[in-house]
Amino acid sequence: QGQLVESGGGLVQAGGSLRLSCAASGITFSLFTIAWYPQAPGKQRELVATISSGGTTNYADSVKGRFTISRDNAKNAMYLQMNSLGPEDAAIYYCSARVAPAAIPYWGKGTLVRVSS
């Protein structure tokens, strides 16, 4: 059974940086497209970054130039480097793994990011 576990959240001052990690187990990680979805209070989860099995990345306009998604297949892990954080970035960040567009994704339980102004 596939499992994803996020870590790296915390409290950061506006303008600061955080690096989130997502560790995968029970799946052939290298075959999966991986993504990060923040969910702010009262809002739906929002896709902000994806990285395909081949390493192609995509970003939401709201994070382009500030966030960088990466993966390490040897470690079954992926990362989200977040720079220039603002209050609008505060959310629970979930990682997701999907082997194909129509497949049911795996989800982690999330890691909380708080940004103080």
N, C-alpha and C positions, 0 to 999 in steps of 0.2 A: 504494500500500500504506500503510495507516494505521500511524502510529508515535506512541508516547507516551514522553516522557522526564521522569522525576522529578528534582527537585533540592531542596535546602534542608535535608537531613538533617544531623545532626551530634551533638555531645556537649553536653548541657545539664544543669544541676543540677536536682535535684528541686524542683518549684515554679516552674520556669522555663517559657519559651515558645519555640516554634519555628513557622515558617511554611513549609510545604512547597508546592512548585509542581509542576505537571504541564503540559508543553507538548505540544500535539498537532499533527500534520501528516498530510497525506494523507487526511483525512476531513472531511466537512461537520460540523464540531464542534458547531454549534448544534443539530443534530438528535439528539445523543447524550445519554443519561443517563450521568453520570460518577460514579465512586465511588472511595473509598479503602479499601484492605484492608491492615492491618498483619499481619505474620506474625512471631511471636516464635519463638525457637529451639525446635524440637521440637513446635511447634503448627501447626495449620492456619491458613490465611489467614482473617481475620475481617472481615466487613463492618462498618465503623464509621460511614460517612457516605455519603450519596448526594445528588445534585442532578439533577433532571430537566431536560429541554430547556426546560421552562417555568419553571424556577427553584424548584420545590418541593424542599424539603430533608427528609431523614430522618436520624436518628442512632440509634446503638445506645445503650442505657441507660448503658453504661460511660463514654460520652464526652459525654453531654448536659450542656450548661452549660459545658463546657470546650473543646470543639472547634467550629469553624465552617467549613463548606464553602462555597465560592463559586466563581463562574466569570466569565470575561470572554470572551464570544464574539468580540469584535472582535480579541482577541489569541490566540484559540485556546488558552486557558489556563484551568486551574482551580487552586484553592488549598485548603489545609487549615491554618487557624490553630489551633494547639494551645497551650492555656494550662494552668497548674497541672499540669504533667507529673509523673508519678510513675514509679517503676521498672517498674510494670506496663505502661507505654506503650512501653517499649523494644522495638523490632521493626524489621524492614525494611518500609517502607511502599510499597505498590504502588498506582498509579492504574490505573483500568480504565474503558473506554468501551464502551457497548453501545447500538446504535441501536434495539433492540426487545428485549422480555423474552426471546424465544426465540433471539435472534441470538447468534452467537459473539462474545465480547468481545475487544477489543484490550487488551493489557497492557503496561505499562512494565516496566523491569528493576529498579525499586525504588530507594529511598534509605534509608540506615540512620539510625535514630534511637537514640541511646544516652542514658540518663538516669542520672546519678550521684546517689547518696544521701548 
